[in-house]
Structure formats: structure tokens, C-alpha cells
Amino acid sequence: MVISANGPQLEPKYYEIMGKVMSQIDNITVFQNHCKDAIEMLRYEAENVGADALINVSCSSDKFSAEASGTAITFRNREQTLKVLKDIKAILE
């Protein structure tokens, strides 16, 4: 899950930072949404290392490529944190 920077943010007391995650996508067509693909790869990489979510996600794209980065986090108490995210109406992607 990606906690969007466009909405309310989760307080740091609810998570631990695992580290920075980055991805790069190169496509041969200009018709694909390169940032969407780069963020999906970012999500996949974060999940593989055991992250619960990503915060501070950003993406920059070029005509045939994109680079995405974010911060992988783990929830201190998953059930409580999911409730807090719902209560603050965080935008989840």
C-alpha cells in the first residue's frame, strides 16, 4: 500500500522506517504510463522485503522511462495502524 502524500499523514509513532526504495522502468513505447509501472515495481520491491507500506512516494518520467522512489515502513501494530489510517481518512493507493 502507498500512503499518498496528497492526504493526511500517519504519525511516526505508528511505524518504523525500513529504508529508501527505488525503481526504474524503461519501456519502448510512449503510450504507457511509465510512473504507474515504476510505482508498481516499487510496491513489489517493498513487499518483498517485508514492508507494510510506502510513504513519500515520488516519480519522475521521461519519454521512454520513469524513476520512482519512496520510504518503506513497517507498522508497529498493524491492526491499530490500519484503524488510524481509516480514522484520519488517509489516501491509500
N, C-alpha and C positions, 0 to 999 in steps of 0.2 A: 504494500500500500504506500502511496505517496501522500503525505500531508501537505496540501497546497499552501504556498506562501500567500495566496490571494485571500485567505480566510484567517480565522482565529488560530493562534499557535498553541501548541502543547507546552506547558511549563516544564522546564528541565528536570524538576523533581520526579517526573513520571518516567524518565528514560535515561539510558546510558548511551553515550556515543561510542560506536564501534570504530568509525573512521570514515574517510572520504572514499567515495566510489566513483569511477569514471568509465565511460564507454564511448566508442566511436563507431559510426556506421558509414560505410561507403557503398553507394548504390549507383547503378549505371543509368538510372532514369531520373529525370527531373520531376516526374509526376507523382512520386511517392512522398509521403510526409516523413521526412528524414528525422525530425525531432521526435515524433511518435515512436519510431523504430529505435532510436537511441535511448529513449527513456524506458522502453520495454526491455531492452538489453540491460540497462542499469538496474531495473527492478529484478530481473533474473539473477544478476550477479549478487545483489544484496541478499536475495532469498537463499542463494547457495552458501553464503557464509553465516546464515542464521539470523539475519536482521528481521525485525518485525515491521519496520517501516523506513521510509526515506524522508528527510526534511531538506530544506534549502536546495531543491532541485532546480537546475537551470540547464538551458540548452541553447547552443548556437549552431546555426546551419549555414551551409554553403550550397551551391547549386547541386552538387552530387554527394554531399556528405553532411554529417552532423556530429557534434560532440556534446555529451550530456555529463553532468556531474551532480553529486548530492552527498548528503551525510547519512550513513547507515546508522540506525539506532535499534536498541532492544528495549522493550518495555520492562520496567521493574516489576509491575503486576499487570499482566495482560488484561484480565477481566476489568479491573479498576480503570485502567488507561482507556480501554475501548468505551467505557461508560462516560468518562470525562470528555473524550473526543465527541461523543454524541451530544453531551450536555452543552458543550461550548459551540456546537454546530460547525465543527471544523470541516473544511472541504477536503474530502478524500478522493483520490484518483486511483 
